[in-house]
């Protein structure tokens, strides 16, 4: 049985009057909502369900790993550590570029090539 919006609102109001929402975590504080304005309206609910289920798209996960690898590369203080970080970064960027969500994104932007040239260039 599907409820109409009016029926849903009435049930919520009755539950609130009975005190069923009292003592919930965050009671009395404003909700912290994600900014999903870039997501098309018809996809927002599906994205929220996936997020709440712990699903992270492969391209998003890889971008996080790329950022971490870039920080490690910047912080590397010897040549061996720098080379290892550069290899990991290249691998991650290649995976991101080949992923379904990120296909062609990096190679088309020239970022990958510029980064490779920078890593292969003269020592710091």
Backbone as CSV, one residue per row, in Angstrom:
resi,resn,N_x,N_y,N_z,CA_x,CA_y,CA_z,C_x,C_y,C_z
1,UNK,0.838,-1.177,0.000,0.000,0.000,0.000,0.886,1.244,0.000
2,UNK,0.705,2.089,-0.966,1.454,3.330,-1.037,0.686,4.427,-0.317
3,UNK,1.428,5.210,0.434,0.811,6.329,1.149,0.910,7.588,0.309
4,UNK,-0.097,8.408,0.405,-0.023,9.704,-0.246,0.841,10.611,0.610
5,UNK,1.213,11.721,0.054,2.023,12.675,0.799,1.275,13.166,2.035
6,UNK,-0.018,13.394,1.923,-0.832,13.854,3.055,-0.868,12.786,4.144
7,UNK,-1.031,11.530,3.748,-1.057,10.446,4.733,0.288,10.314,5.431
8,UNK,1.358,10.434,4.674,2.701,10.348,5.256,2.927,11.467,6.262
9,UNK,2.561,12.684,5.877,2.717,13.825,6.777,1.896,13.626,8.052
10,UNK,0.677,13.103,7.913,-0.180,12.871,9.078,0.443,11.840,10.002
11,UNK,0.978,10.769,9.448,1.635,9.747,10.283,2.849,10.318,11.009
12,UNK,3.628,11.106,10.311,4.795,11.730,10.942,4.369,12.671,12.068
13,UNK,3.341,13.460,11.841,2.848,14.384,12.870,2.354,13.615,14.087
14,UNK,1.625,12.533,13.870,1.137,11.720,14.990,2.289,11.095,15.770
15,UNK,3.278,10.591,15.066,4.439,9.995,15.731,5.186,11.051,16.549
16,UNK,5.310,12.247,16.016,5.981,13.330,16.747,5.198,13.686,18.001
17,UNK,3.872,13.731,17.914,3.043,14.040,19.091,3.189,12.962,20.166
18,UNK,3.343,11.720,19.756,3.514,10.624,20.716,4.922,10.605,21.293
19,UNK,5.829,11.415,20.760,7.191,11.490,21.289,8.128,10.428,20.735
20,UNK,7.758,9.821,19.634,8.583,8.753,19.065,9.914,9.249,18.500
21,UNK,10.020,10.540,18.295,11.272,11.089,17.761,12.120,11.745,18.850
22,UNK,11.640,11.750,20.086,12.384,12.355,21.191,13.624,11.506,21.499
23,UNK,14.712,12.163,21.799,15.929,11.475,22.205,16.747,10.893,21.071
24,UNK,16.405,11.205,19.844,17.203,10.716,18.721,18.528,11.478,18.658
25,UNK,19.593,10.830,18.179,20.872,11.536,18.049,20.707,12.786,17.187
26,UNK,21.237,13.882,17.639,21.167,15.130,16.885,19.880,15.896,17.077
27,UNK,19.047,15.451,18.020,17.768,16.134,18.245,18.008,17.595,18.584
28,UNK,17.250,18.481,17.971,17.354,19.910,18.235,18.435,20.619,17.452
29,UNK,19.207,19.873,16.684,20.271,20.483,15.869,19.875,20.396,14.396
30,UNK,20.340,21.335,13.587,20.001,21.288,12.163,20.635,20.066,11.496
31,UNK,19.983,19.554,10.478,20.519,18.435,9.717,21.683,18.907,8.865
32,UNK,22.687,18.058,8.746,23.799,18.334,7.850,23.516,17.546,6.578
33,UNK,23.155,18.252,5.530,22.791,17.615,4.275,23.925,17.721,3.269
34,UNK,24.094,16.664,2.487,25.099,16.687,1.425,24.646,17.628,0.324
35,UNK,25.615,18.258,-0.315,25.293,19.104,-1.461,25.208,18.206,-2.689
36,UNK,23.998,17.913,-3.105,23.813,17.066,-4.266,23.238,17.844,-5.446
37,UNK,23.506,19.120,-5.462,22.944,19.973,-6.511,23.503,19.637,-7.894
38,UNK,24.676,18.992,-7.951,25.258,18.628,-9.239,24.684,17.320,-9.778
39,UNK,23.940,16.601,-8.935,23.341,15.332,-9.344,21.957,15.609,-9.909
40,UNK,21.647,15.042,-11.061,20.302,15.253,-11.617,19.229,14.832,-10.615
41,UNK,18.159,15.588,-10.569,17.102,15.376,-9.575,16.586,13.937,-9.567
42,UNK,16.433,13.343,-10.739,15.884,11.989,-10.806,16.859,10.915,-10.323
43,UNK,18.148,11.255,-10.143,19.141,10.290,-9.677,19.510,10.462,-8.209
44,UNK,19.071,11.540,-7.584,19.503,11.842,-6.214,19.162,10.743,-5.217
45,UNK,17.949,10.223,-5.277,17.550,9.185,-4.330,18.409,7.932,-4.510
46,UNK,18.637,7.530,-5.744,19.449,6.344,-6.007,20.876,6.547,-5.496
47,UNK,21.444,7.722,-5.723,22.794,8.004,-5.248,22.849,7.993,-3.722
48,UNK,21.830,8.543,-3.089,21.804,8.566,-1.632,21.714,7.154,-1.070
49,UNK,20.902,6.298,-1.678,20.785,4.904,-1.232,22.131,4.202,-1.368
50,UNK,22.798,4.404,-2.510,24.109,3.778,-2.703,25.117,4.292,-1.682
51,UNK,25.109,5.572,-1.411,26.041,6.149,-0.444,25.777,5.598,0.946
52,UNK,24.510,5.533,1.340,24.162,5.017,2.663,24.503,3.542,2.807
53,UNK,24.541,2.823,1.701,24.896,1.404,1.716,26.417,1.212,1.715
54,UNK,27.162,2.313,1.628,28.617,2.226,1.660,29.266,2.071,0.302
55,UNK,28.489,2.188,-0.764,29.041,2.069,-2.108,29.772,3.342,-2.484
56,UNK,30.984,3.176,-2.970,31.756,4.304,-3.477,32.134,3.966,-4.915
57,UNK,31.756,4.797,-5.875,32.129,4.516,-7.267,33.642,4.373,-7.411
58,UNK,34.046,3.482,-8.309,35.465,3.197,-8.512,36.261,4.471,-8.814
59,UNK,35.741,5.335,-9.659,36.476,6.552,-10.020,36.672,7.454,-8.803
60,UNK,35.702,7.534,-7.919,35.823,8.367,-6.715,36.885,7.783,-5.782
61,UNK,36.848,6.453,-5.606,37.847,5.800,-4.759,39.242,6.017,-5.323
62,UNK,39.387,5.856,-6.630,40.688,6.037,-7.264,41.179,7.478,-7.150
63,UNK,40.272,8.445,-7.286,40.685,9.855,-7.137,41.238,10.112,-5.742
64,UNK,40.640,9.508,-4.738,41.153,9.642,-3.372,42.542,9.047,-3.243
65,UNK,42.746,7.877,-3.854,44.066,7.249,-3.819,45.094,8.063,-4.595
66,UNK,44.666,8.672,-5.704,45.572,9.530,-6.487,46.022,10.718,-5.641
67,UNK,45.090,11.339,-4.944,45.442,12.486,-4.089,46.431,12.066,-3.008
68,UNK,46.219,10.904,-2.425,47.130,10.403,-1.395,48.511,10.112,-1.986
69,UNK,48.538,9.489,-3.161,49.814,9.181,-3.817,50.555,10.455,-4.203
70,UNK,49.826,11.474,-4.638,50.468,12.757,-4.973,51.107,13.371,-3.731
71,UNK,50.415,13.294,-2.599,50.972,13.839,-1.351,52.214,13.075,-0.936
72,UNK,52.193,11.756,-1.096,53.365,10.940,-0.750,54.529,11.287,-1.668
73,UNK,54.241,11.478,-2.951,55.293,11.850,-3.899,55.904,13.199,-3.536
74,UNK,55.072,14.164,-3.188,55.573,15.486,-2.799,56.435,15.422,-1.542
75,UNK,56.081,14.507,-0.638,56.804,14.420,0.637,58.036,13.524,0.569
76,UNK,58.212,12.786,-0.533,59.340,11.856,-0.651,60.650,12.620,-0.555
77,UNK,61.534,12.130,0.310,62.784,12.851,0.533,64.007,12.157,-0.053
78,UNK,63.841,10.967,-0.624,64.972,10.336,-1.295,64.509,9.769,-2.635
79,UNK,65.465,9.477,-3.489,65.157,9.070,-4.854,64.364,7.766,-4.900
80,UNK,64.694,6.793,-4.065,63.991,5.502,-4.079,62.517,5.686,-3.690
81,UNK,62.263,6.464,-2.670,60.884,6.721,-2.239,60.126,7.492,-3.309
82,UNK,60.804,8.450,-3.960,60.182,9.243,-5.015,59.809,8.354,-6.207
83,UNK,60.715,7.457,-6.586,60.443,6.554,-7.710,59.290,5.601,-7.385
84,UNK,59.270,5.075,-6.166,58.190,4.169,-5.765,56.847,4.907,-5.778
85,UNK,56.832,6.131,-5.243,55.596,6.917,-5.230,55.153,7.270,-6.644
86,UNK,56.105,7.569,-7.503,55.782,7.907,-8.895,55.198,6.697,-9.617
87,UNK,55.756,5.504,-9.382,55.202,4.292,-10.005,53.772,4.043,-9.527
88,UNK,53.545,4.208,-8.230,52.190,3.995,-7.690,51.219,5.016,-8.287
89,UNK,51.646,6.275,-8.373,50.789,7.316,-8.929,50.457,7.029,-10.391
90,UNK,51.450,6.617,-11.175,51.196,6.275,-12.576,50.197,5.129,-12.695
91,UNK,50.351,4.111,-11.857,49.438,2.975,-11.874,48.013,3.416,-11.555
92,UNK,47.867,4.237,-10.517,46.534,4.716,-10.127,45.906,5.584,-11.209
93,UNK,46.706,6.468,-11.793,46.187,7.329,-12.855,45.776,6.509,-14.075
94,UNK,46.549,5.479,-14.371,46.194,4.616,-15.491,44.888,3.876,-15.196
95,UNK,44.736,3.357,-13.976,43.488,2.684,-13.593,42.304,3.637,-13.674
96,UNK,42.505,4.856,-13.185,41.431,5.841,-13.235,41.058,6.158,-14.677
97,UNK,42.052,6.316,-15.509,41.812,6.638,-16.909,41.077,5.508,-17.628
98,UNK,41.299,4.273,-17.194,40.667,3.113,-17.829,39.341,2.735,-17.181
99,UNK,39.030,3.310,-16.023,37.784,2.956,-15.342,36.588,3.451,-16.143
100,UNK,35.454,2.810,-15.931,34.232,3.155,-16.668,33.869,4.626,-16.460
101,UNK,33.912,5.095,-15.184,33.495,6.471,-14.886,34.544,7.497,-15.296
102,UNK,35.819,7.087,-15.336,36.878,8.054,-15.620,37.499,7.886,-16.988
103,UNK,36.899,7.048,-17.818,37.476,6.702,-19.122,37.867,7.937,-19.921
104,UNK,39.155,8.010,-20.249,39.642,9.089,-21.090,39.788,10.430,-20.382
105,UNK,39.327,10.528,-19.163,39.290,11.812,-18.464,40.687,12.400,-18.287
106,UNK,41.629,11.580,-17.891,42.956,12.087,-17.576,43.771,12.319,-18.845
107,UNK,43.756,11.349,-19.765,44.560,11.521,-20.974,44.057,12.693,-21.805
108,UNK,42.745,12.905,-21.830,42.196,14.014,-22.598,42.567,15.364,-21.990
109,UNK,42.725,15.407,-20.684,43.039,16.678,-20.049,44.522,17.026,-20.156
110,UNK,45.343,16.043,-20.501,46.786,16.272,-20.557,47.455,16.189,-19.206
111,UNK,46.673,15.972,-18.146,47.220,15.929,-16.783,48.210,14.788,-16.631
112,UNK,47.831,13.605,-17.100,48.675,12.426,-16.943,50.020,12.622,-17.630
113,UNK,49.988,13.093,-18.870,51.231,13.300,-19.619,52.117,14.350,-18.940
114,UNK,51.522,15.446,-18.504,52.300,16.500,-17.841,52.909,15.984,-16.548
115,UNK,52.163,15.183,-15.813,52.668,14.632,-14.559,53.815,13.662,-14.822
116,UNK,53.659,12.818,-15.843,54.733,11.880,-16.187,56.004,12.628,-16.586
117,UNK,55.857,13.663,-17.385,57.019,14.462,-17.787,57.686,15.100,-16.576
118,UNK,56.878,15.576,-15.643,57.414,16.202,-14.439,58.165,15.187,-13.579
119,UNK,57.604,13.964,-13.470,58.248,12.942,-12.657,59.532,12.440,-13.311
120,UNK,59.576,12.422,-14.663,60.750,11.941,-15.382,61.800,13.028,-15.554
121,UNK,61.457,14.265,-15.191,62.360,15.392,-15.393,63.522,15.383,-14.415
122,UNK,64.276,16.487,-14.363,65.448,16.574,-13.495,65.055,16.465,-12.016
123,UNK,66.022,16.009,-11.237,65.813,15.861,-9.792,65.487,17.194,-9.151
124,UNK,64.752,17.133,-8.044,64.392,18.356,-7.325,65.588,19.036,-6.728
